[in-house]
Structure formats: C-alpha cells, structure tokens
C-alpha cells in the first residue's frame, strides 16, 4: 500500500511578504528562554528546519502552518525570505505537534558527536543559548549511568542533575529508581534526591559520599526507605495487572451497554434497584480506568 506524502520533498525559497501567519505571537513569547534559544541558533547556525506553508491561494500567498517563532526572528534579523516546505493539503494544524521533541539523551548524543567532530564548545553554547559549562555537563550526562537505566531514559526529558544523583548509586539501584520515576512520570531532581536518601549504604556507588542530608533521624530514614520499597512493589503490581484490568473494563462496559439498551431491563432496575442502575450507567460512561 502506497502512503501519500503530506508535503513537497524539496523546500522552496518564499518571500516573507507572500507568507501570511495563521496566528499572532503573544508579546511575552520574546522573553521566554525557548525563544532566545531559537534566536541564538538562527544567528549562529542559520535556519535548519524550513517553515511549513500551504499551497498559494489565488493571490499567490501562502498561509503559514508551522514556524511562527522562526519567521518572527528571521524578520527581526532583516531577512526577506526563507526556505519553506509546501504542504499538499491545507489542514491548519501545527506539524511540530506531531513530532516528538528531542529527548535529553538524544541531545547528549548530538552534543557528543558535534564535539568529537571538532565543533567548538563555545559555538554550541552560543547556538543553544547556554554557557559552556552547561554544554560540558550535557556532554558527560551519561558517564557512570548503566546501559539499562539509559535505555529507560532514552525518550524522556529530564534535568542533568537527575543523572548526577543517579551516578551516586550502583547500577541495580539506578535501574530501580529510574523505573519508579518513569512509572510516576516524575523525572525530577527532588524525587531523585528522595530516592537517594532512602537508598541503603551498600547500594551507593563506590567513592560516592555517604553523607545523608541533615535533619531526619535514622528511624525516619528507615521508615522512608520502607515506604519507598512498598511504593515500588505497588507500581510493579499495577503494571502487571493494568492491561488485564483495562480489558475486563472494556468487556464489562460493552456488556452493560447492551443490557441497558433493553427497555424492560431499564424499567425493572429503575423501579426496584435504582442504585444499581446508577452504578451501571457510571460504568457505561467510563472511557478509561482514570475515568
């Protein structure tokens, strides 16, 4: 089966006076770090990803589908045109909403490759609108992290400080902590620090400082450790049973939906078991376990 391509394969240089933005950028966007990062990248490296526009209308103008920030920055830089990909349909949605953003691990690999090929760290820092020390930290992001933990983190976005904390643990403990953070969708420094605080001394990496945060007593730390182990066990149980629970919910919902479509059943339950009828309707209206 052939799959239709959604836009032209080769970009076409189009003058900005022929491009009509489909939305206005808020004034506050220029103060955001992402805007400044894109601005620095365009100034140092230039435009990498073309703008995306529709086919020209009768007046020869194109509607801008994606790239409003890039267009605004290029105009501020004094440019009059830019390479554009012309969509074969004119659906007004943002193409980048369908693209997975660069994960932290992928960014690490890109920075490592760039440095290995001789790109100066300062140039990378200018392109990403960060300081050189930040580039160096990201280049060493995965040093001391076991391959199993890296695989779990491959598609995630997290702070380099999370990796710094994980580095203080032995590989098996790294995997346990990453599994907990991924399951809770909380790849944060505070959560990683809490997991580190409840890590037994024998699970700390060789040479890592065993100094615990001041304040909590030994009894408190032991209790936190037990609670974290219980949470870990619960997550694993939920993960094992989730698929089966969803399947049972779908089957039960389908059966009850057909049952309630019967007028006689509906009338009987309404007269004699209104509470059960209410619960049945709640189940039928449920579309997921979260619902």
Secondary structure, 3 states (H helix, E strand, C coil): CCCCCCECCCCEEEEHHHEEECCCCCHHHHHCHHHHHHHHHHHHCCCCCCEEECCCCCCCCEEEEECHHHHHHHHHCCCCEEEEEEECCCCCCCHHHHCCCCCHHHHHHHHHHHHHCCCCHHHHHHHHCCCHHHHHHHHCCCCCCCHHHHHHHCCCCCCHHHHHHHCCECHHHHHHHHHHHHHCCCCCHHHHHHHHHCCCHHHECCCCCCCCCCCCCHHHHHHHHHHHHHHHHHHHHHHHHHHHHHHHHHHHHHHHHHHHCCHHHHHHHHHHCHHHHHHHHHHHHCCCCCC
